[in-house]
Amino acid sequence: MKIEILLFGITTDLLGASSIALELAKNSTVAHLKLELANNYPPFQKLESYAVAVNETYAIDAVTLKPNDIVAIIPPVSGG
């Protein structure tokens, strides 16, 4: 299944895009998505941590992805 992934913060700079599409096996989880991101997009290996939101809700690694889910990668932010 094809998943559209929205990128925010430093991830847009690392990949030079605001979104990417990734082909995943049916019934893939967020954990599998993270592994595929690291394998297919080496700049993701530079990130120490980031959150994943599925359909505008933060998702844990065990969440199963479905076609047409809206997935967002949210890197940590700092401010002062």
C-alpha positions as CSV (number, residue, x, y, z in Angstrom):
1,M,0.0,0.0,0.0
2,K,1.2,3.5,-0.7
3,I,1.3,5.9,2.2
4,E,1.7,9.7,1.9
5,I,3.9,11.1,4.6
6,L,3.8,14.8,5.6
7,L,7.2,16.2,6.8
8,F,7.7,19.0,9.2
9,G,10.6,20.9,10.7
10,I,14.1,19.6,10.1
11,T,12.7,16.6,8.1
12,T,11.7,19.0,5.3
13,D,15.3,20.3,5.2
14,L,16.8,16.8,5.4
15,L,14.8,15.5,2.4
16,G,14.2,18.8,0.5
17,A,10.4,18.1,0.4
18,S,7.3,18.7,2.4
19,S,5.9,15.2,1.7
20,I,7.0,11.8,0.4
21,A,5.2,8.7,-0.7
22,L,6.3,5.3,0.6
23,E,5.2,1.8,-0.4
24,L,4.6,-0.4,2.6
25,A,3.3,-4.0,3.0
26,K,-0.3,-4.4,3.9
27,N,-0.9,-4.2,7.7
28,S,2.5,-2.4,8.3
29,T,2.9,-0.7,11.7
30,V,4.4,2.6,12.7
31,A,7.5,0.7,13.7
32,H,7.8,-0.8,10.2
33,L,7.3,2.7,8.7
34,K,10.2,4.0,10.8
35,L,12.4,1.2,9.6
36,E,11.5,1.8,6.0
37,L,12.1,5.5,6.4
38,A,15.6,4.9,7.7
39,N,16.3,2.3,4.9
40,N,14.9,4.3,2.0
41,Y,15.9,7.8,3.2
42,P,19.3,7.8,4.9
43,P,18.9,11.3,6.3
44,F,16.4,9.9,8.7
45,Q,19.2,8.0,10.4
46,K,20.6,11.4,11.6
47,L,17.5,12.0,13.7
48,E,17.8,10.9,17.2
49,S,14.0,10.9,17.7
50,Y,10.8,12.0,16.1
51,A,7.1,11.5,16.6
52,V,4.7,10.0,14.2
53,A,1.1,11.1,13.9
54,V,-1.6,9.1,12.1
55,N,-4.8,10.9,11.2
56,E,-3.8,13.9,13.4
57,T,-3.2,11.7,16.5
58,Y,0.2,10.8,17.9
59,A,0.8,7.1,17.3
60,I,2.8,4.5,19.1
61,D,4.9,1.9,17.2
62,A,2.2,-0.8,17.4
63,V,-0.4,1.2,15.5
64,T,-1.3,-0.5,12.2
65,L,-1.4,1.7,9.1
66,K,-4.2,1.6,6.6
67,P,-4.4,3.0,3.0
68,N,-5.4,6.6,2.9
69,D,-4.1,7.3,6.5
70,I,-2.6,10.7,6.9
71,V,0.8,10.2,8.4
72,A,3.0,13.1,9.7
73,I,6.6,13.0,10.9
74,I,7.1,15.5,13.7
75,P,10.7,16.1,14.8
76,P,11.5,17.5,18.2
77,V,11.4,21.3,18.4
78,S,13.3,23.6,20.6
79,G,12.6,27.1,21.5
80,G,13.1,29.6,24.2
